Amino acid sequence: MPIVEIRALPQKPSADVPYVLERVCTELAAAVGIPEKQIWATWEVIEERHYVEGRNDMPDQPPTTHPPLVRILAYQGRSEDTIRTMLETVARSVTDALGLEEGNAFVVYEELKAGRVYSAGDVLD
């Protein structure tokens, strides 16, 4: 059950955030061979001018700077190759769907350990 959390500046009017989330889920599911319904994705807007690179703030999402900040949370046990595939797939999905310059996404993978996750009515061991 990977969870993909995306935080980004306000998007251009042409951006379709639900489409971005759907695309992330479907492309990640295909890349790692799990059902789409097992991937969850969320989106949070960083208020305009509340995200700076050095001294440079922006009112909305530029194509070449201020990358969307993405975190993948996933249960332990995936191989390094699978983790790399997940990172690359999510980065590509987000940048392509938003029309950003290739590579203009910051994605981090966090592994969730057994006994430290509650889901579907139980602590996962």
Stockholm file with secondary structure:
# STOCKHOLM 1.0

chainA/1-125         MPIVEIRALPQKPSADVPYVLERVCTELAAAVGIPEKQIWATWEVIEERHYVEGRNDMPDQPPTTHPPLVRILAYQGRSEDTIRTMLETVARSVTDALGLEEGNAFVVYEELKAGRVYSAGDVLD
#=GR chainA/1-125 SS CCEEEEEECCCCTTCCHHHHHHHHHHHHHHHHTCCGGGCEEEEEECCTTSCEETTEECSSCCSSSSCCEEEEEEESCCCHHHHHHHHHHHHHHHHHHHTCCTTCCEEEEEEECTTSCEETTEECC
#=GC SS_cons         CCEEEEEECCCCTTCCHHHHHHHHHHHHHHHHTCCGGGCEEEEEECCTTSCEETTEECSSCCSSSSCCEEEEEEESCCCHHHHHHHHHHHHHHHHHHHTCCTTCCEEEEEEECTTSCEETTEECC
//
